[in-house]
Amino acid sequence: MKKYVKLISYLLVIIGALNWGFIGIFNLDLVAKLLGDMTIWSRAVYTLVGISALVSLFTMATSDDTCI
């Protein structure tokens, strides 16, 4: 179960990072374009990406594997 949570959070962080890349390079918010500007669905995606970043940060900080 923990493995799946980490995998899903990792994928959502990648989606969020790609979205920020598109915003920075092309001035295009894909989440807003696909789901509407600040609709309940787009807010849900933004919230899940933020929670996933926290999960990834926590699992990285508490992991025995060091990548640095």
C-alpha positions, 0 to 999 in steps of 0.5 A, a space after each residue: 500500500 505504501 509503495 502505491 501511495 509513493 508512486 501516485 504521489 510521484 506521478 502527481 508531482 511530475 504532472 504538477 511540475 510539467 504544468 508549471 513548466 508549461 505555464 512558465 514557457 508557454 503561459 499555458 495552464 493545462 489544468 485550467 485549460 482542461 478542467 476550467 479556471 478554478 472549478 471544483 475539478 481543477 482545484 481538486 487537481 491542484 490540491 492533490 498535487 500539493 498533497 503529493 508534494 508533501 507526501 514525496 517530501 516526507 517520504 524522501 526525508 524519512 527514507 533510508 536511501 540517500 540520493 545526495 
